[in-house]
Amino acid sequence: MVGLLPTMSTNEEEIDMILGMFSDECERCEGTSDSVVVHLPFHFELHVTLPPRGYPEESYPQLHLLSSPNAQLASAFSQEVNRRMRDELPLGIPLLAQLIPLAQSVAEVLKDLKEKAEKERRDEVAEEAHQLQREEQYRRETSIDIWSGEAIVDRRSRFVAHMARVHSIDEVREVVQYLHSIKNIACAAHPTIYAYRFTDANSVLQKDSDDDGESGASVKMMFLLDQLQVDGYIVVVTRWWGGILLGPDRFKHIMEVTKNILLTIPEREREMAASAKRKSAE
């Protein structure tokens, strides 16, 4: 009887073909003949196994992500590759030659999106730094100081409160106009939602508010000023819209940034008193 050599399965033949076509990107898994590891852009590594039964007539390759830049991108990559594999690759023919370029494409898209998001964040940080510089210059050129609080971010919408001492309607207008002159603020969906409360030279309480298109927001801000019996301040809230409707949560965030900056008034007044004392001693 003549000895028979073991025959190569169709799956093994496809794996060998892929290793030849993508020699720089693919390597065979040790101890297996039906799996490869695919090295993709942006530090993604994908383990691909061809099912022993039903492939490629009835089953797709089994995909397992071995590594990625972070957990969020891992989830996005796995979902997108599996979705596109089932939407774009027809059963009935060997799929690896199409699957690997598809996975490379998904990795490249996610890399571009990540780099774009990082650039946008760097631009935001740079713009915030420029804003602080402009505010500092403004403080040197005018008698009105404007303070900005910490931002609240929810689903890419950002809320920031600004506050200044005011003693007249002219000073209220000056603060609002100055904030509108800052490019990063002027381009917001609602640049200057404000409420003010001060006692004028005739000992008459003056107060008013403006929604700046965010209907109902400034009344809630004024409620806080009244509750805290604020006298001599304007609070302005800027909202940058992130593309997702927040519903009533937007009012919660507007109230929170307003309250947070109002609670700094005692500290601000101590600083102003100390500064005035130093100047008088000079």
C-alpha atoms as a printed R data frame, in Angstrom:
    type eleno elety resid chain resno       x       y      z
1   ATOM     1    CA   MET     A     1   0.000   0.000  0.000
2   ATOM     2    CA   VAL     A     2   1.390   3.348 -0.984
3   ATOM     3    CA   GLY     A     3   1.456   5.906  1.876
4   ATOM     4    CA   LEU     A     4  -0.806   8.913  1.371
5   ATOM     5    CA   LEU     A     5   0.349  12.475  2.130
6   ATOM     6    CA   PRO     A     6  -2.098  14.561  4.201
7   ATOM     7    CA   THR     A     7  -4.166  16.802  1.973
8   ATOM     8    CA   MET     A     8  -4.420  20.546  2.604
9   ATOM     9    CA   SER     A     9  -7.875  21.862  3.437
10  ATOM    10    CA   THR     A    10  -9.474  24.714  1.555
11  ATOM    11    CA   ASN     A    11  -9.164  26.922  4.650
12  ATOM    12    CA   GLU     A    12  -5.436  26.205  4.901
13  ATOM    13    CA   GLU     A    13  -5.009  27.036  1.232
14  ATOM    14    CA   GLU     A    14  -6.728  30.384  1.751
15  ATOM    15    CA   ILE     A    15  -4.548  31.135  4.784
16  ATOM    16    CA   ASP     A    16  -1.392  30.346  2.789
17  ATOM    17    CA   MET     A    17  -2.592  32.553 -0.055
18  ATOM    18    CA   ILE     A    18  -3.244  35.445  2.352
19  ATOM    19    CA   LEU     A    19   0.182  35.059  3.975
20  ATOM    20    CA   GLY     A    20   1.671  35.430  0.513
21  ATOM    21    CA   MET     A    21  -0.490  38.415 -0.444
22  ATOM    22    CA   PHE     A    22  -0.131  40.281  2.876
23  ATOM    23    CA   SER     A    23   3.252  39.075  4.097
24  ATOM    24    CA   ASP     A    24   4.006  42.336  5.942
25  ATOM    25    CA   GLU     A    25   0.610  42.567  7.622
26  ATOM    26    CA   CYS     A    26  -0.235  38.930  8.443
27  ATOM    27    CA   GLU     A    27   1.345  36.084 10.366
28  ATOM    28    CA   ARG     A    28   0.135  32.582 11.074
29  ATOM    29    CA   CYS     A    29  -0.926  31.780 14.622
30  ATOM    30    CA   GLU     A    30   1.359  29.203 16.192
31  ATOM    31    CA   GLY     A    31  -0.171  25.753 16.484
32  ATOM    32    CA   THR     A    32  -3.075  26.498 14.148
33  ATOM    33    CA   SER     A    33  -3.571  26.202 10.427
34  ATOM    34    CA   ASP     A    34  -6.795  28.154 10.074
35  ATOM    35    CA   SER     A    35  -5.980  31.417 11.891
36  ATOM    36    CA   VAL     A    36  -3.933  34.530 11.194
37  ATOM    37    CA   VAL     A    37  -3.045  37.656 13.135
38  ATOM    38    CA   VAL     A    38  -3.454  40.826 11.098
39  ATOM    39    CA   HIS     A    39  -1.367  43.884 12.033
40  ATOM    40    CA   LEU     A    40  -3.396  46.972 11.140
41  ATOM    41    CA   PRO     A    41  -2.791  50.730 11.198
42  ATOM    42    CA   PHE     A    42  -3.078  52.673 14.470
43  ATOM    43    CA   HIS     A    43  -1.909  49.759 16.670
44  ATOM    44    CA   PHE     A    44  -4.884  47.484 15.969
45  ATOM    45    CA   GLU     A    45  -4.222  43.726 15.891
46  ATOM    46    CA   LEU     A    46  -6.957  41.397 14.684
47  ATOM    47    CA   HIS     A    47  -7.101  37.625 15.160
48  ATOM    48    CA   VAL     A    48  -9.024  36.004 12.297
49  ATOM    49    CA   THR     A    49 -10.165  32.365 12.369
50  ATOM    50    CA   LEU     A    50 -11.833  30.518  9.503
51  ATOM    51    CA   PRO     A    51 -14.614  28.262 10.858
52  ATOM    52    CA   PRO     A    52 -13.985  24.550 10.139
53  ATOM    53    CA   ARG     A    53 -17.597  24.090  9.034
54  ATOM    54    CA   GLY     A    54 -19.895  26.248  6.955
55  ATOM    55    CA   TYR     A    55 -17.242  28.673  5.717
56  ATOM    56    CA   PRO     A    56 -17.513  30.440  3.350
57  ATOM    57    CA   GLU     A    57 -20.953  29.245  2.194
58  ATOM    58    CA   GLU     A    58 -22.829  29.886  5.450
59  ATOM    59    CA   SER     A    59 -20.424  31.407  7.984
60  ATOM    60    CA   TYR     A    60 -18.205  34.469  8.181
61  ATOM    61    CA   PRO     A    61 -14.673  34.453  9.625
62  ATOM    62    CA   GLN     A    62 -14.511  34.751 13.396
63  ATOM    63    CA   LEU     A    63 -12.900  38.024 14.494
64  ATOM    64    CA   HIS     A    64 -11.212  38.768 17.808
65  ATOM    65    CA   LEU     A    65  -9.434  42.050 18.491
66  ATOM    66    CA   LEU     A    66  -6.111  41.435 20.250
67  ATOM    67    CA   SER     A    67  -4.980  45.023 20.784
68  ATOM    68    CA   SER     A    68  -6.037  48.605 20.137
69  ATOM    69    CA   PRO     A    69  -5.122  52.161 21.212
70  ATOM    70    CA   ASN     A    70  -7.863  52.229 23.879
71  ATOM    71    CA   ALA     A    71 -11.102  50.539 24.970
72  ATOM    72    CA   GLN     A    72 -13.368  53.070 23.268
73  ATOM    73    CA   LEU     A    73 -11.665  52.602 19.906
74  ATOM    74    CA   ALA     A    74 -11.643  48.825 20.401
75  ATOM    75    CA   SER     A    75 -15.424  48.800 20.706
76  ATOM    76    CA   ALA     A    76 -15.878  51.115 17.718
77  ATOM    77    CA   PHE     A    77 -13.496  49.043 15.579
78  ATOM    78    CA   SER     A    78 -15.100  45.692 16.419
79  ATOM    79    CA   GLN     A    79 -18.613  46.960 15.748
80  ATOM    80    CA   GLU     A    80 -17.704  48.635 12.462
81  ATOM    81    CA   VAL     A    81 -15.636  45.741 11.064
82  ATOM    82    CA   ASN     A    82 -18.319  43.184 11.888
83  ATOM    83    CA   ARG     A    83 -21.052  45.401 10.471
84  ATOM    84    CA   ARG     A    84 -19.234  46.130  7.228
85  ATOM    85    CA   MET     A    85 -18.136  42.513  6.815
86  ATOM    86    CA   ARG     A    86 -21.759  41.356  6.888
87  ATOM    87    CA   ASP     A    87 -23.064  44.268  4.825
88  ATOM    88    CA   GLU     A    88 -20.393  44.348  2.136
89  ATOM    89    CA   LEU     A    89 -18.844  40.878  1.794
90  ATOM    90    CA   PRO     A    90 -20.967  38.163  0.146
91  ATOM    91    CA   LEU     A    91 -20.943  34.595  1.439
92  ATOM    92    CA   GLY     A    92 -20.041  31.802 -0.929
93  ATOM    93    CA   ILE     A    93 -16.490  32.866 -1.807
94  ATOM    94    CA   PRO     A    94 -13.224  33.113  0.166
95  ATOM    95    CA   LEU     A    95 -13.401  36.373  2.107
96  ATOM    96    CA   LEU     A    96  -9.976  37.072  3.608
97  ATOM    97    CA   ALA     A    97  -8.619  38.895  0.552
98  ATOM    98    CA   GLN     A    98 -11.494  41.375  0.919
99  ATOM    99    CA   LEU     A    99 -11.713  41.359  4.717
100 ATOM   100    CA   ILE     A   100  -8.157  42.519  5.385
101 ATOM   101    CA   PRO     A   101  -8.373  45.706  3.233
102 ATOM   102    CA   LEU     A   102 -11.769  46.382  4.820
103 ATOM   103    CA   ALA     A   103 -10.262  46.120  8.328
104 ATOM   104    CA   GLN     A   104  -7.370  48.358  7.249
105 ATOM   105    CA   SER     A   105  -9.870  50.932  6.006
106 ATOM   106    CA   VAL     A   106 -11.793  50.918  9.302
107 ATOM   107    CA   ALA     A   107  -8.556  51.338 11.274
108 ATOM   108    CA   GLU     A   108  -7.510  54.282  9.080
109 ATOM   109    CA   VAL     A   109 -10.909  55.970  9.485
110 ATOM   110    CA   LEU     A   110 -10.752  55.626 13.278
111 ATOM   111    CA   LYS     A   111  -7.196  56.942 13.274
112 ATOM   112    CA   ASP     A   112  -8.286  60.007 11.288
113 ATOM   113    CA   LEU     A   113 -11.264  60.601 13.595
114 ATOM   114    CA   LYS     A   114  -9.063  60.294 16.701
115 ATOM   115    CA   GLU     A   115  -6.472  62.694 15.284
116 ATOM   116    CA   LYS     A   116  -9.210  65.139 14.286
117 ATOM   117    CA   ALA     A   117 -10.723  65.019 17.791
118 ATOM   118    CA   GLU     A   118  -7.297  65.558 19.362
119 ATOM   119    CA   LYS     A   119  -6.644  68.522 17.064
120 ATOM   120    CA   GLU     A   120 -10.029  70.026 17.937
121 ATOM   121    CA   ARG     A   121  -9.225  69.640 21.618
122 ATOM   122    CA   ARG     A   122  -5.793  71.256 21.143
123 ATOM   123    CA   ASP     A   123  -7.458  74.113 19.271
124 ATOM   124    CA   GLU     A   124  -9.987  74.511 22.100
125 ATOM   125    CA   VAL     A   125  -7.214  74.633 24.691
126 ATOM   126    CA   ALA     A   126  -5.288  77.163 22.595
127 ATOM   127    CA   GLU     A   127  -8.395  79.293 22.138
128 ATOM   128    CA   GLU     A   128  -9.088  79.176 25.871
129 ATOM   129    CA   ALA     A   129  -5.518  80.342 26.508
130 ATOM   130    CA   HIS     A   130  -5.955  83.161 24.000
131 ATOM   131    CA   GLN     A   131  -9.231  84.074 25.676
132 ATOM   132    CA   LEU     A   132  -7.498  84.344 29.035
133 ATOM   133    CA   GLN     A   133  -4.859  86.573 27.457
134 ATOM   134    CA   ARG     A   134  -7.518  88.805 25.922
135 ATOM   135    CA   GLU     A   135  -9.365  88.989 29.233
136 ATOM   136    CA   GLU     A   136  -6.160  89.943 31.004
137 ATOM   137    CA   GLN     A   137  -5.502  92.655 28.437
138 ATOM   138    CA   TYR     A   138  -9.075  93.878 28.850
139 ATOM   139    CA   ARG     A   139  -8.650  94.035 32.604
140 ATOM   140    CA   ARG     A   140  -5.565  96.175 32.166
141 ATOM   141    CA   GLU     A   141  -7.387  98.517 29.773
142 ATOM   142    CA   THR     A   142 -10.670  98.898 31.675
143 ATOM   143    CA   SER     A   143 -11.837  99.147 35.247
144 ATOM   144    CA   ILE     A   144 -14.061  96.046 34.989
145 ATOM   145    CA   ASP     A   145 -12.703  92.623 35.893
146 ATOM   146    CA   ILE     A   146 -14.350  89.560 34.353
147 ATOM   147    CA   TRP     A   147 -13.931  86.118 35.898
148 ATOM   148    CA   SER     A   148 -14.729  82.814 34.210
149 ATOM   149    CA   GLY     A   149 -15.690  79.639 36.043
150 ATOM   150    CA   GLU     A   150 -15.011  75.972 35.369
151 ATOM   151    CA   ALA     A   151 -16.747  74.469 32.338
152 ATOM   152    CA   ILE     A   152 -19.409  71.768 32.535
153 ATOM   153    CA   VAL     A   153 -19.382  69.406 29.532
154 ATOM   154    CA   ASP     A   154 -22.292  67.108 28.704
155 ATOM   155    CA   ARG     A   155 -22.554  65.230 25.399
156 ATOM   156    CA   ARG     A   156 -20.113  67.682 23.832
157 ATOM   157    CA   SER     A   157 -22.132  70.738 24.894
158 ATOM   158    CA   ARG     A   158 -20.079  73.122 27.068
159 ATOM   159    CA   PHE     A   159 -21.348  75.600 29.643
160 ATOM   160    CA   VAL     A   160 -19.154  78.349 31.144
161 ATOM   161    CA   ALA     A   161 -20.197  81.176 33.472
162 ATOM   162    CA   HIS     A   162 -18.525  84.605 33.530
163 ATOM   163    CA   MET     A   163 -19.012  87.218 36.257
164 ATOM   164    CA   ALA     A   164 -18.177  90.899 36.734
165 ATOM   165    CA   ARG     A   165 -18.854  93.730 39.161
166 ATOM   166    CA   VAL     A   166 -21.300  96.277 37.711
167 ATOM   167    CA   HIS     A   167 -22.777  99.526 39.024
168 ATOM   168    CA   SER     A   168 -24.668 100.787 35.970
169 ATOM   169    CA   ILE     A   169 -26.457  99.692 32.815
170 ATOM   170    CA   ASP     A   170 -23.504 101.015 30.794
171 ATOM   171    CA   GLU     A   171 -21.180  98.632 32.619
172 ATOM   172    CA   VAL     A   172 -23.604  95.761 31.964
173 ATOM   173    CA   ARG     A   173 -23.481  96.554 28.232
174 ATOM   174    CA   GLU     A   174 -19.705  96.851 28.349
175 ATOM   175    CA   VAL     A   175 -19.320  93.372 29.852
176 ATOM   176    CA   VAL     A   176 -21.718  91.765 27.352
177 ATOM   177    CA   GLN     A   177 -20.094  93.542 24.388
178 ATOM   178    CA   TYR     A   178 -16.636  92.511 25.500
179 ATOM   179    CA   LEU     A   179 -17.623  88.851 25.779
180 ATOM   180    CA   HIS     A   180 -19.138  89.057 22.290
181 ATOM   181    CA   SER     A   181 -15.788  90.342 21.016
182 ATOM   182    CA   ILE     A   182 -14.095  87.052 21.924
183 ATOM   183    CA   LYS     A   183 -14.240  84.793 18.875
184 ATOM   184    CA   ASN     A   184 -14.585  81.546 20.819
185 ATOM   185    CA   ILE     A   185 -17.560  82.957 22.728
186 ATOM   186    CA   ALA     A   186 -19.158  84.754 19.789
187 ATOM   187    CA   CYS     A   187 -19.366  81.501 17.791
188 ATOM   188    CA   ALA     A   188 -21.248  79.680 20.587
189 ATOM   189    CA   ALA     A   189 -24.887  78.715 20.111
190 ATOM   190    CA   HIS     A   190 -25.814  81.023 23.010
191 ATOM   191    CA   PRO     A   191 -22.882  83.377 23.739
192 ATOM   192    CA   THR     A   192 -24.363  85.637 26.410
193 ATOM   193    CA   ILE     A   193 -27.253  84.373 28.511
194 ATOM   194    CA   TYR     A   194 -27.148  86.840 31.372
195 ATOM   195    CA   ALA     A   195 -28.740  88.188 34.531
196 ATOM   196    CA   TYR     A   196 -27.648  91.172 36.597
197 ATOM   197    CA   ARG     A   197 -28.595  92.722 39.911
198 ATOM   198    CA   PHE     A   198 -27.178  95.936 41.387
199 ATOM   199    CA   THR     A   199 -28.174  98.993 43.423
200 ATOM   200    CA   ASP     A   200 -27.705 102.211 41.440
201 ATOM   201    CA   ALA     A   201 -26.505 105.627 42.599
202 ATOM   202    CA   ASN     A   202 -30.050 106.511 43.686
203 ATOM   203    CA   SER     A   203 -30.270 103.421 45.924
204 ATOM   204    CA   VAL     A   204 -32.719 101.782 43.510
205 ATOM   205    CA   LEU     A   205 -32.359  98.050 42.865
206 ATOM   206    CA   GLN     A   206 -31.816  97.401 39.164
207 ATOM   207    CA   LYS     A   207 -32.128  93.890 37.773
208 ATOM   208    CA   ASP     A   208 -32.854  92.269 34.427
209 ATOM   209    CA   SER     A   209 -31.954  89.241 32.335
210 ATOM   210    CA   ASP     A   210 -31.664  88.064 28.730
211 ATOM   211    CA   ASP     A   211 -32.079  84.517 27.358
212 ATOM   212    CA   ASP     A   212 -29.955  85.053 24.220
213 ATOM   213    CA   GLY     A   213 -32.131  82.497 22.434
214 ATOM   214    CA   GLU     A   214 -32.159  79.904 25.246
215 ATOM   215    CA   SER     A   215 -35.769  80.502 26.254
216 ATOM   216    CA   GLY     A   216 -36.359  80.457 30.001
217 ATOM   217    CA   ALA     A   217 -32.698  80.218 31.014
218 ATOM   218    CA   SER     A   218 -32.050  83.742 32.288
219 ATOM   219    CA   VAL     A   219 -35.131  83.747 34.544
220 ATOM   220    CA   LYS     A   220 -33.652  80.770 36.372
221 ATOM   221    CA   MET     A   221 -30.337  82.600 36.682
222 ATOM   222    CA   MET     A   222 -32.118  85.647 38.088
223 ATOM   223    CA   PHE     A   223 -33.848  83.411 40.627
224 ATOM   224    CA   LEU     A   224 -30.416  82.410 41.960
225 ATOM   225    CA   LEU     A   225 -29.252  86.032 42.133
226 ATOM   226    CA   ASP     A   226 -32.400  86.924 44.085
227 ATOM   227    CA   GLN     A   227 -32.104  83.941 46.424
228 ATOM   228    CA   LEU     A   228 -28.475  84.788 47.227
229 ATOM   229    CA   GLN     A   229 -29.309  88.511 47.432
230 ATOM   230    CA   VAL     A   230 -26.504  89.317 45.019
231 ATOM   231    CA   ASP     A   231 -25.862  93.048 44.675
232 ATOM   232    CA   GLY     A   232 -23.507  94.589 42.146
233 ATOM   233    CA   TYR     A   233 -22.817  91.689 39.781
234 ATOM   234    CA   ILE     A   234 -23.671  90.364 36.336
235 ATOM   235    CA   VAL     A   235 -23.415  86.664 35.504
236 ATOM   236    CA   VAL     A   236 -23.151  85.618 31.857
237 ATOM   237    CA   VAL     A   237 -23.402  81.973 30.750
238 ATOM   238    CA   THR     A   238 -22.018  80.823 27.403
239 ATOM   239    CA   ARG     A   239 -23.299  77.587 25.897
240 ATOM   240    CA   TRP     A   240 -21.540  75.824 23.037
241 ATOM   241    CA   TRP     A   241 -23.879  73.246 21.478
242 ATOM   242    CA   GLY     A   242 -22.412  69.785 20.926
243 ATOM   243    CA   GLY     A   243 -24.903  68.542 18.341
244 ATOM   244    CA   ILE     A   244 -27.027  66.494 20.759
245 ATOM   245    CA   LEU     A   245 -30.234  67.802 22.303
246 ATOM   246    CA   LEU     A   246 -29.943  67.867 26.109
247 ATOM   247    CA   GLY     A   247 -33.563  68.626 26.984
248 ATOM   248    CA   PRO     A   248 -34.096  69.924 30.551
249 ATOM   249    CA   ASP     A   249 -30.501  69.010 31.451
250 ATOM   250    CA   ARG     A   250 -29.331  72.206 29.752
251 ATOM   251    CA   PHE     A   251 -31.110  74.310 32.374
252 ATOM   252    CA   LYS     A   252 -29.586  72.220 35.154
253 ATOM   253    CA   HIS     A   253 -26.093  72.928 33.790
254 ATOM   254    CA   ILE     A   254 -26.813  76.652 33.317
255 ATOM   255    CA   MET     A   255 -28.004  76.853 36.926
256 ATOM   256    CA   GLU     A   256 -25.002  74.913 38.196
257 ATOM   257    CA   VAL     A   257 -22.319  77.050 36.513
258 ATOM   258    CA   THR     A   258 -24.201  80.168 37.636
259 ATOM   259    CA   LYS     A   259 -24.368  78.980 41.243
260 ATOM   260    CA   ASN     A   260 -20.729  77.888 41.250
261 ATOM   261    CA   ILE     A   261 -19.439  81.282 40.160
262 ATOM   262    CA   LEU     A   262 -21.813  83.202 42.458
263 ATOM   263    CA   LEU     A   263 -20.449  81.260 45.425
264 ATOM   264    CA   THR     A   264 -16.991  82.707 44.683
265 ATOM   265    CA   ILE     A   265 -18.197  86.282 45.355
266 ATOM   266    CA   PRO     A   266 -16.951  86.412 48.990
267 ATOM   267    CA   GLU     A   267 -13.500  85.281 47.862
268 ATOM   268    CA   ARG     A   268 -13.487  87.793 44.989
269 ATOM   269    CA   GLU     A   269 -14.451  90.638 47.316
270 ATOM   270    CA   ARG     A   270 -11.693  89.723 49.769
271 ATOM   271    CA   GLU     A   271  -9.213  89.761 46.885
272 ATOM   272    CA   MET     A   272 -10.477  93.144 45.671
273 ATOM   273    CA   ALA     A   273 -10.336  94.589 49.189
274 ATOM   274    CA   ALA     A   274  -6.784  93.327 49.680
275 ATOM   275    CA   SER     A   275  -5.753  94.735 46.304
276 ATOM   276    CA   ALA     A   276  -7.289  98.123 47.098
277 ATOM   277    CA   LYS     A   277  -5.518  98.150 50.471
278 ATOM   278    CA   ARG     A   278  -2.164  97.421 48.829
279 ATOM   279    CA   LYS     A   279  -2.675 100.200 46.289
280 ATOM   280    CA   SER     A   280  -3.592 102.726 48.975
281 ATOM   281    CA   ALA     A   281  -0.447 101.821 50.891
282 ATOM   282    CA   GLU     A   282   1.806 102.382 47.883
